[in-house]
Amino acid sequence: MAKPRSILGERAFLQSLRARAAHLADQHCPVSGLKLGIGDDCAILQPPPGHQIFVTTDFSLETVHFRREWHTPESVGHRCLARGLSDLAAMGAAPLAAFLSLALPAELAQPRRGQLAWRKRFLAGFLALAEKYRVPLAGGDTALSPLFPMDRTQGSMFTGPALADIVLIGSAPRNWALMRSGANAGDRIYVTGHLGGAAAELAQLAANPRRFRRCKKSVTGSPNPHPHLFPEPRLSVGAWLLKNWRATAAIDISDGLSTDLDRLCEESCLAAVVNAEMLPLHPLVQPKSHPITDESLELALHGGEDYELLFTASPDVRIPRSIAGVPITCIGVMRRQAPGQARIVLVDEVNGRRRERPLPPGGWEH
């Protein structure tokens, strides 16, 4: 009996993916901790001697993290992997392997006439970033997103959303890790790169999706010209901070500076003072030499999805102005929290006068 086309299609897809993943592992990861990848019921990983394992997982859900009519498939694939890599970067871990599970509606799994299938373009974006950071794809799962009744009286149906689930395994020397809980009163607060660019580009994308339809890959440069569509995880910075013992605490800015700094403060049982004038705004938010506006400050503080690193360091430690080519900016200081005092205080100037005001978390809350 002939097998259903869906099974044959999945098998061919997985064989093609396995060949591509094996090629990447052999060519770019000759000493990888991946000992057995796609093909068996489980992958086999072996971290370097004296290292410990780091695990992170993240959803990319249609209509929540991306929109089919806004984002190219290449961007969705890139962002899916970048989100997990940023978590590893925040703890100073090096990636060992990635596991990807995809649930797609039928119209995205099959190619349209004269076009590559959405899933192939998604994987092109995913694997391009994996190749750049030498991350072998070790396994995962695939499924069709189910059909749901839209009108029970008429019998009409609609398909569920596209879903990508990424699991990343990393490693770092045993008993070494950058965590949120290590900051001390008096530590300086630093951020990598630029802030607010992802939120600014998302607003442009929502206003005119057609403008970005040909945007299929990241364009190199600093600052990144496509911080929302193709964010760059700061793995090299995280590794440098861990290796040189420069940071006391760290977190990645995925949900907005105000929200993620609040989380770091909570874990370290401290408060923070942020200087608005020191925030490194992305050019999409605020062109150089222009005064900071309330709107640009809002994007930088609460926008989210910048995937930069926020870290603290002792005032006695020298932090370079750039690490691995990424700009580093001091934006404030950690301090003890007095009773009745706001956890985060924003300092700026109005009419030449210094002003302090509470900065509550205003970023993304799941």
RAZI-V462605 format. One record per residue. RES is the residue in one letter. SS is DSSP state (alpha for helix, beta for strand, coil for the rest). D_CENTER is the distance of its C-alpha to the mean C-alpha in Angstrom with 1 decimal. Layout:
res->(RES,RES)
ss->(SS,SS)
d_center->(D_CENTER,D_CENTER)
//
This chain:
res->(M,A,K,P,R,S,I,L,G,E,R,A,F,L,Q,S,L,R,A,R,A,A,H,L,A,D,Q,H,C,P,V,S,G,L,K,L,G,I,G,D,D,C,A,I,L,Q,P,P,P,G,H,Q,I,F,V,T,T,D,F,S,L,E,T,V,H,F,R,R,E,W,H,T,P,E,S,V,G,H,R,C,L,A,R,G,L,S,D,L,A,A,M,G,A,A,P,L,A,A,F,L,S,L,A,L,P,A,E,L,A,Q,P,R,R,G,Q,L,A,W,R,K,R,F,L,A,G,F,L,A,L,A,E,K,Y,R,V,P,L,A,G,G,D,T,A,L,S,P,L,F,P,M,D,R,T,Q,G,S,M,F,T,G,P,A,L,A,D,I,V,L,I,G,S,A,P,R,N,W,A,L,M,R,S,G,A,N,A,G,D,R,I,Y,V,T,G,H,L,G,G,A,A,A,E,L,A,Q,L,A,A,N,P,R,R,F,R,R,C,K,K,S,V,T,G,S,P,N,P,H,P,H,L,F,P,E,P,R,L,S,V,G,A,W,L,L,K,N,W,R,A,T,A,A,I,D,I,S,D,G,L,S,T,D,L,D,R,L,C,E,E,S,C,L,A,A,V,V,N,A,E,M,L,P,L,H,P,L,V,Q,P,K,S,H,P,I,T,D,E,S,L,E,L,A,L,H,G,G,E,D,Y,E,L,L,F,T,A,S,P,D,V,R,I,P,R,S,I,A,G,V,P,I,T,C,I,G,V,M,R,R,Q,A,P,G,Q,A,R,I,V,L,V,D,E,V,N,G,R,R,R,E,R,P,L,P,P,G,G,W,E,H)
ss->(coil,coil,coil,coil,alpha,alpha,alpha,alpha,alpha,alpha,alpha,alpha,alpha,alpha,alpha,alpha,alpha,alpha,alpha,alpha,alpha,alpha,alpha,alpha,alpha,alpha,alpha,alpha,coil,coil,coil,coil,coil,beta,beta,beta,coil,coil,coil,coil,coil,coil,coil,beta,beta,coil,coil,coil,coil,coil,beta,beta,beta,beta,beta,beta,beta,beta,beta,beta,beta,beta,coil,coil,coil,beta,coil,coil,coil,coil,coil,coil,alpha,alpha,alpha,alpha,alpha,alpha,alpha,alpha,alpha,alpha,alpha,alpha,alpha,alpha,alpha,alpha,alpha,alpha,coil,coil,coil,beta,beta,beta,beta,beta,beta,beta,beta,beta,beta,beta,coil,alpha,alpha,alpha,alpha,coil,coil,coil,coil,coil,coil,coil,coil,alpha,alpha,alpha,alpha,alpha,alpha,alpha,alpha,alpha,alpha,alpha,alpha,alpha,alpha,alpha,coil,coil,coil,coil,beta,beta,beta,beta,beta,beta,beta,beta,coil,coil,beta,beta,beta,beta,beta,coil,coil,coil,coil,beta,beta,beta,beta,coil,coil,coil,beta,beta,beta,beta,beta,beta,beta,beta,beta,beta,beta,coil,coil,coil,coil,coil,coil,coil,coil,coil,coil,coil,coil,coil,coil,beta,beta,beta,beta,beta,coil,coil,beta,coil,alpha,alpha,alpha,alpha,alpha,alpha,alpha,alpha,alpha,alpha,alpha,coil,alpha,alpha,alpha,alpha,coil,coil,coil,coil,coil,coil,coil,coil,coil,coil,coil,coil,coil,coil,coil,coil,coil,coil,coil,coil,coil,coil,alpha,alpha,alpha,alpha,alpha,alpha,alpha,alpha,alpha,coil,coil,coil,coil,coil,beta,beta,beta,beta,beta,coil,coil,coil,alpha,alpha,alpha,alpha,alpha,alpha,alpha,alpha,alpha,alpha,alpha,alpha,coil,coil,beta,beta,beta,beta,beta,alpha,alpha,alpha,coil,coil,beta,coil,coil,coil,coil,coil,coil,coil,coil,coil,coil,coil,coil,alpha,alpha,alpha,alpha,alpha,alpha,alpha,alpha,alpha,coil,coil,coil,coil,coil,beta,beta,beta,beta,beta,beta,coil,coil,coil,coil,coil,coil,coil,coil,beta,beta,coil,coil,beta,beta,beta,beta,beta,beta,beta,beta,beta,beta,coil,coil,coil,coil,coil,coil,coil,coil,beta,beta,beta,beta,beta,beta,beta,coil,coil,beta,beta,beta,beta,beta,beta,coil,coil,coil,coil,coil,coil,coil,coil)
d_center->(45.9,43.1,39.6,37.6,35.7,32.4,32.8,33.8,30.9,28.4,30.2,30.2,26.5,25.7,28.2,26.7,23.2,24.8,26.5,23.4,21.4,24.6,25.0,21.6,22.2,25.8,25.1,22.1,22.1,25.8,25.4,22.4,22.6,22.7,26.4,26.5,24.0,24.5,28.1,29.1,28.4,26.1,24.2,25.5,23.4,25.1,23.3,25.0,28.0,27.5,23.8,22.1,19.4,16.0,14.6,11.5,11.2,9.3,11.1,10.7,14.0,16.1,17.3,14.6,11.3,13.1,16.8,18.9,21.1,18.4,15.7,16.9,16.4,15.0,12.2,11.5,11.6,9.4,6.5,7.5,7.3,4.4,2.6,5.8,6.4,4.7,7.0,9.6,9.6,10.2,13.2,14.4,14.4,14.8,13.7,16.9,16.2,14.1,15.7,15.1,17.2,18.0,20.3,21.5,24.5,27.3,27.1,23.6,24.8,27.9,28.2,29.9,33.0,32.3,28.5,26.0,24.7,21.4,20.2,21.2,19.3,16.2,16.8,17.6,14.1,12.6,15.3,15.3,11.9,13.3,16.4,15.1,13.6,16.4,14.8,17.6,17.3,19.7,20.2,19.4,21.3,22.3,24.1,25.5,24.4,27.8,30.3,31.1,34.4,34.1,37.8,39.9,43.2,42.3,40.3,37.4,34.0,30.4,27.4,24.5,20.9,18.6,16.3,13.8,13.1,11.2,12.7,11.9,14.8,15.0,17.9,19.3,22.9,24.6,24.5,21.9,18.6,16.8,17.0,17.0,20.8,22.3,22.7,26.4,28.3,28.7,25.4,23.8,20.3,18.1,14.9,13.5,13.7,14.3,13.7,14.1,13.6,11.0,13.4,16.3,15.3,14.7,18.2,19.6,18.3,19.9,23.1,23.5,21.5,24.2,23.3,20.0,21.4,21.9,18.5,17.6,15.9,14.3,17.0,17.2,18.0,17.3,16.1,13.9,16.0,13.4,10.4,9.7,10.8,9.5,6.8,7.6,6.2,9.2,10.9,14.2,14.3,13.5,16.1,18.5,18.4,19.1,21.8,23.5,23.4,22.5,20.1,21.5,18.3,14.6,11.5,8.0,8.3,6.4,9.9,11.9,13.8,16.8,15.3,13.3,16.2,18.5,16.9,17.4,20.9,21.7,20.9,22.9,25.6,25.6,25.4,24.0,25.3,23.1,24.9,24.0,25.7,23.5,20.1,18.8,18.4,17.0,20.0,18.9,19.4,22.4,24.5,25.9,29.1,28.7,29.1,26.2,26.6,25.8,23.6,21.5,21.4,20.2,17.2,16.3,17.0,15.7,13.6,10.1,6.7,7.5,4.8,8.3,10.2,13.1,16.0,19.7,22.6,26.4,28.4,30.4,27.6,27.1,23.5,23.5,22.7,20.2,18.7,18.1,18.6,16.0,17.9,18.1,19.7,21.6,21.3,23.4,24.9,24.9,28.2,30.1,30.1,33.6,34.9,34.3,31.8,28.4,25.6,23.9,26.3,25.5,28.1,29.2,32.5,34.6,37.8,37.7,37.4,34.7,33.1,31.2,29.6,27.5,23.8,22.9,19.3,18.7,15.0,13.8,15.7,15.3)
//
